[in-house]
């Protein structure tokens, strides 16, 4: 939608400019041919006529020149009226669009619940937002830089322009109704402030923070972050694995990277077993998990927090358990339905 509005504005501007140039071209050529004046003098006369200052040198025109000048005045009036009307309409539409856009955004934010809050839309924040949105989950972006916030608007993500370390801004973002928060701004100090503020307002909210420097991890954890991600450290691990374990890294790329040419479209999902699920109380080998093609149960996180890695087929599933499953998108959706998610 934003690109369409921008293209429409460019087309309108190009049309107005073309009409103005055409008007000056017609006037210059007309005076040159009718009065026999030099090109510059003809252009100057056209400029004087269109600007309503007066016609030509010494204001002396032949009868045919006067007739042409009348036509040029009428043409200039039409072009100027069209330009003013179009520009006025564009400004009004822009102002109304911005007003109603803000109202619509505020209304959308006021209805958010169980959403993910992403603070900062730099390179890391954008990737986080894209990944969350790819799972069809509600999200809200907080960004104090209006230029960066434009990216979120262009991708139709709800965005709140403000400082994420402010309690008022986090309150507007409905932090008390959020499912998790990611602090992904580039400054470690700012991330610490955001985590401190969010943790004070929501003691039990999962908070993931980005650390640019290794020394910032301890500070972020102390401030209240549930976990800390060090992007440069991850990049180093990936590069080392590519050199020392190229087949392992190639499989990871094929399985999980959408940029890979032969992407396998695999995902690792957590599937929570609800009270109403018919899987509750059954062993893995007795459930449809064993019969679902392409799904592998990697681990089971019990309701008490214990994690069973590579569970045996005889392990029983209980309500409240969270199954960590590897499979393709279609299969995982079917398993989520079985689990009552």
C-alpha positions as CSV (number, residue, x, y, z in Angstrom):
1,X,0.0,0.0,0.0
2,X,2.8,2.4,0.9
3,X,4.6,1.7,-2.4
4,X,1.3,2.3,-4.4
5,X,0.8,5.7,-2.6
6,X,4.4,6.7,-3.3
7,X,4.1,5.7,-7.0
8,X,0.8,7.6,-7.3
9,X,2.5,10.7,-5.9
10,X,5.4,10.4,-8.3
11,X,3.1,10.0,-11.3
12,X,1.1,13.1,-10.2
13,X,4.3,15.1,-9.8
14,X,5.6,14.0,-13.2
15,X,2.3,14.9,-14.8
16,X,2.3,18.4,-13.3
17,X,6.0,19.0,-14.3
18,X,5.2,17.7,-17.9
19,X,2.3,20.2,-18.3
20,X,4.5,23.1,-17.0
21,X,7.3,22.2,-19.4
22,X,4.8,21.8,-22.3
23,X,3.3,25.2,-21.5
24,X,6.7,26.9,-21.5
25,X,7.7,25.1,-24.7
26,X,4.5,26.1,-26.6
27,X,4.9,29.7,-25.5
28,X,8.6,30.0,-26.4
29,X,8.1,28.4,-29.8
30,X,4.9,30.4,-30.5
31,X,6.5,33.8,-29.7
32,X,9.6,32.9,-31.7
33,X,7.6,32.0,-34.8
34,X,5.0,34.7,-34.6
35,X,7.1,37.7,-33.4
36,X,10.4,36.5,-34.7
37,X,12.1,37.1,-31.4
38,X,15.2,35.2,-30.3
39,X,14.7,32.1,-28.2
40,X,15.7,33.6,-24.9
41,X,13.5,36.6,-25.4
42,X,10.6,34.3,-26.4
43,X,11.1,32.2,-23.2
44,X,11.4,35.4,-21.1
45,X,8.1,36.7,-22.6
46,X,6.4,33.3,-21.8
47,X,7.6,33.5,-18.2
48,X,6.3,37.0,-17.8
49,X,3.0,36.1,-19.3
50,X,2.5,33.0,-17.2
51,X,3.6,34.8,-14.0
52,X,1.0,37.5,-14.8
53,X,3.7,40.2,-14.7
54,X,3.2,41.2,-18.3
55,X,4.0,40.2,-21.9
56,X,7.2,40.5,-23.7
57,X,9.8,43.2,-24.2
58,X,8.2,46.7,-23.9
59,X,4.9,44.9,-23.9
60,X,4.6,45.4,-27.7
61,X,2.9,42.5,-29.5
62,X,1.5,42.2,-33.0
63,X,-2.2,41.4,-33.4
64,X,-1.4,37.6,-33.9
65,X,1.0,37.8,-31.0
66,X,-1.8,39.3,-28.8
67,X,-4.1,36.5,-29.9
68,X,-1.5,33.9,-29.0
69,X,-0.8,35.6,-25.7
70,X,-4.5,35.3,-24.8
71,X,-4.4,31.6,-25.5
72,X,-1.2,31.3,-23.5
73,X,-2.7,33.1,-20.5
74,X,-5.7,30.7,-20.6
75,X,-3.5,27.7,-20.9
76,X,-1.4,28.9,-18.0
77,X,-4.5,29.5,-15.8
78,X,-5.7,26.0,-16.5
79,X,-2.3,24.4,-15.7
80,X,-1.8,26.5,-12.5
81,X,-5.4,25.7,-11.3
82,X,-4.8,22.0,-12.0
83,X,-1.5,22.0,-10.2
84,X,-2.8,23.8,-7.1
85,X,-5.9,21.6,-7.0
86,X,-3.9,18.4,-7.3
87,X,-1.3,19.4,-4.7
88,X,-4.0,20.5,-2.3
89,X,-5.8,17.2,-2.7
90,X,-2.6,15.3,-2.2
91,X,-1.7,17.2,1.0
92,X,-5.2,16.7,2.4
93,X,-5.2,13.0,1.5
94,X,-1.8,12.6,3.1
95,X,-2.8,14.4,6.3
96,X,-6.1,12.4,6.5
97,X,-4.3,9.2,5.7
98,X,-1.7,9.8,8.4
99,X,-4.4,10.7,11.0
100,X,-6.6,7.7,10.3
101,X,-3.5,5.5,10.0
102,X,-2.5,6.5,13.5
103,X,-6.0,5.9,14.8
104,X,-6.1,2.5,13.2
105,X,-2.7,1.6,14.6
106,X,-3.7,2.7,18.1
107,X,-6.9,0.7,17.8
108,X,-4.9,-2.4,16.6
109,X,-2.4,-2.0,19.5
110,X,-5.2,-1.6,22.1
111,X,-6.5,-5.1,21.1
112,X,-3.2,-6.9,21.3
113,X,-2.9,-9.9,23.6
114,X,-0.4,-12.7,23.9
115,X,1.8,-10.8,21.5
116,X,5.5,-10.5,21.1
117,X,7.2,-7.1,21.7
118,X,10.3,-6.4,19.6
119,X,12.4,-3.4,20.7
120,X,14.5,-2.0,17.8
121,X,14.3,-2.9,14.1
122,X,17.9,-2.9,13.1
123,X,19.3,-5.9,11.3
124,X,18.7,-8.2,14.2
125,X,15.3,-6.8,15.1
126,X,14.1,-7.1,11.5
127,X,15.0,-10.7,11.4
128,X,13.3,-11.4,14.7
129,X,10.1,-9.6,13.5
130,X,10.1,-11.6,10.2
131,X,10.6,-14.9,11.9
132,X,7.8,-14.2,14.4
133,X,5.4,-13.1,11.7
134,X,6.2,-16.2,9.6
135,X,4.6,-18.3,12.3
136,X,1.5,-16.2,12.2
137,X,2.0,-14.8,15.7
138,X,1.0,-11.3,16.8
139,X,3.8,-8.9,17.3
140,X,4.4,-5.2,18.1
141,X,7.6,-3.3,17.3
142,X,8.9,-0.4,19.4
143,X,11.3,1.9,17.7
144,X,12.3,5.5,18.5
145,X,13.9,6.2,15.1
146,X,11.1,7.2,12.7
147,X,13.2,6.3,9.7
148,X,13.7,2.8,11.0
149,X,10.1,2.5,12.0
150,X,9.1,3.1,8.4
151,X,10.4,-0.4,7.6
152,X,7.8,-1.8,10.0
153,X,5.0,0.3,8.4
154,X,6.0,-0.8,4.9
155,X,5.7,-4.5,6.1
156,X,2.3,-3.8,7.8
157,X,3.7,-4.5,11.3
158,X,2.1,-2.6,14.2
159,X,4.7,-0.2,15.4
160,X,4.9,2.2,18.4
161,X,7.4,5.1,17.9
162,X,9.0,5.8,21.2
163,X,11.7,4.8,23.7
164,X,11.3,1.2,24.8
165,X,13.0,1.9,28.1
166,X,10.1,4.2,29.1
167,X,7.4,2.8,31.3
168,X,4.8,4.8,29.5
169,X,5.8,3.4,26.1
170,X,5.8,-0.2,27.5
171,X,2.4,0.4,29.0
172,X,1.1,1.6,25.7
173,X,2.6,-1.6,24.2
174,X,0.5,-3.6,26.6
175,X,3.4,-5.3,28.3
176,X,1.2,-6.9,30.9
177,X,-0.6,-8.8,28.1
178,X,2.5,-9.7,26.1
179,X,3.9,-13.3,25.8
180,X,7.5,-12.3,25.5
181,X,9.8,-9.3,24.8
182,X,13.0,-9.1,22.7
183,X,15.3,-6.2,23.2
184,X,17.4,-6.0,20.0
185,X,18.7,-2.4,19.9
186,X,22.3,-1.9,19.0
187,X,23.4,-0.4,22.3
188,X,24.1,-2.7,25.2
189,X,23.5,0.1,27.7
190,X,20.1,0.8,26.1
191,X,19.2,-3.0,26.2
192,X,20.1,-3.0,29.9
193,X,17.7,-0.1,30.5
194,X,14.9,-1.8,28.5
195,X,15.3,-5.1,30.3
196,X,15.4,-3.3,33.8
197,X,12.2,-1.4,33.0
198,X,10.4,-4.4,31.5
199,X,11.4,-6.7,34.3
200,X,10.2,-4.2,36.9
201,X,6.8,-4.0,35.2
202,X,6.4,-7.7,34.3
203,X,8.3,-10.0,36.8
204,X,7.5,-13.2,35.0
205,X,7.7,-12.2,31.4
206,X,10.3,-14.0,29.2
207,X,12.8,-11.5,28.0
208,X,15.4,-12.1,25.4
209,X,18.2,-9.5,25.0
210,X,20.8,-8.9,22.4
211,X,24.4,-8.3,23.5
212,X,27.0,-6.7,21.2
213,X,29.9,-7.2,23.6
214,X,30.6,-10.3,25.5
215,X,30.9,-8.4,28.8
216,X,27.3,-7.2,28.5
217,X,25.8,-10.7,28.9
218,X,26.3,-10.8,32.7
219,X,24.8,-7.3,33.0
220,X,21.8,-8.2,31.0
221,X,21.1,-11.3,33.0
222,X,21.5,-9.4,36.2
223,X,19.1,-6.8,34.9
224,X,16.5,-9.5,34.5
225,X,16.9,-11.0,31.0
226,X,15.7,-14.6,30.7
227,X,18.4,-15.3,28.1
228,X,21.0,-13.3,26.1
229,X,21.9,-13.8,22.5
230,X,25.4,-12.7,21.2
231,X,25.0,-12.5,17.4
232,X,28.7,-12.2,16.7
233,X,29.4,-15.2,18.8
234,X,26.9,-17.2,16.8
235,X,28.5,-16.0,13.6
236,X,31.8,-17.2,14.9
237,X,30.4,-20.7,15.8
238,X,28.8,-20.9,12.3
239,X,32.0,-20.0,10.5
240,X,34.0,-22.5,12.6
241,X,31.5,-25.3,12.0
242,X,31.5,-24.5,8.3
243,X,35.3,-25.1,8.2
244,X,35.5,-28.1,10.6
245,X,32.1,-29.8,10.1
246,X,30.9,-28.7,6.6
247,X,28.4,-31.6,6.3
248,X,26.7,-30.7,9.6
249,X,26.4,-27.0,8.6
250,X,25.2,-28.0,5.1
251,X,22.4,-30.0,6.7
252,X,21.5,-27.2,9.0
253,X,21.3,-24.8,6.1
254,X,19.2,-27.2,4.0
255,X,16.9,-27.9,6.8
256,X,16.3,-24.5,8.3
257,X,17.5,-21.7,6.0
258,X,14.8,-20.4,3.6
259,X,17.6,-18.9,1.5
260,X,19.0,-22.3,0.6
261,X,18.3,-23.4,-3.0
262,X,17.3,-27.0,-1.9
263,X,15.5,-25.9,1.3
264,X,13.9,-28.9,3.1
265,X,11.3,-26.7,4.8
266,X,12.0,-28.3,8.2
267,X,11.2,-26.6,11.5
268,X,11.7,-27.4,15.2
269,X,8.5,-26.6,17.0
270,X,7.3,-26.9,20.6
271,X,3.9,-28.5,20.8
272,X,2.1,-28.3,24.2
273,X,-0.2,-31.1,25.1
274,X,-3.5,-29.7,26.5
275,X,-5.8,-31.2,29.1
276,X,-8.3,-32.0,26.3
277,X,-5.8,-33.7,24.0
278,X,-6.3,-37.4,23.3
279,X,-2.5,-37.8,23.4
280,X,-2.5,-37.2,27.2
281,X,-1.7,-40.4,29.1
282,X,-0.5,-42.3,26.1
283,X,2.9,-43.6,25.3
284,X,4.8,-42.2,22.3
285,X,4.6,-45.5,20.4
286,X,0.8,-45.6,20.9
287,X,0.2,-42.2,19.6
288,X,-0.1,-40.9,16.1
289,X,3.3,-39.3,16.5
290,X,4.8,-42.6,15.5
291,X,2.7,-42.8,12.4
292,X,3.2,-39.2,11.3
293,X,5.7,-39.2,8.5
294,X,8.6,-36.8,8.8
295,X,8.1,-35.9,12.5
296,X,10.8,-36.7,15.1
297,X,10.3,-36.1,18.8
298,X,13.7,-34.7,19.9
299,X,12.8,-34.0,23.5
300,X,9.9,-33.7,26.0
301,X,9.8,-30.9,28.5
302,X,7.8,-32.0,31.5
303,X,5.4,-29.8,33.4
304,X,7.9,-29.7,36.3
305,X,10.6,-28.3,34.0
306,X,12.6,-31.5,33.5
307,X,13.7,-32.2,29.9
308,X,13.9,-35.8,28.5
309,X,16.2,-35.8,25.5
310,X,15.5,-38.4,22.8
311,X,12.6,-40.0,24.8
312,X,12.0,-43.7,24.5
313,X,9.0,-44.9,22.6
314,X,7.5,-46.2,25.8
315,X,7.6,-42.7,27.5
316,X,4.1,-41.5,28.4
317,X,2.9,-38.1,27.5
318,X,1.1,-36.0,30.1
319,X,-1.1,-33.0,29.9
320,X,1.1,-29.9,30.3
321,X,4.1,-31.6,28.6
322,X,5.8,-29.7,25.8
323,X,7.1,-31.8,22.9
324,X,10.1,-30.6,20.9
325,X,9.4,-31.9,17.4
326,X,11.3,-31.8,14.1
327,X,9.3,-32.0,10.9
328,X,7.9,-30.1,7.9
329,X,5.3,-27.4,8.3
330,X,2.3,-29.5,7.1
331,X,3.1,-32.3,9.5
332,X,3.7,-30.0,12.5
333,X,0.3,-28.3,12.0
334,X,-1.3,-31.7,12.1
335,X,0.5,-32.6,15.3
336,X,-0.5,-29.4,16.9
337,X,-4.2,-30.2,16.2
338,X,-3.6,-33.7,17.8
339,X,-2.1,-32.1,20.9
340,X,-5.0,-29.6,21.1
341,X,-2.8,-26.6,20.5
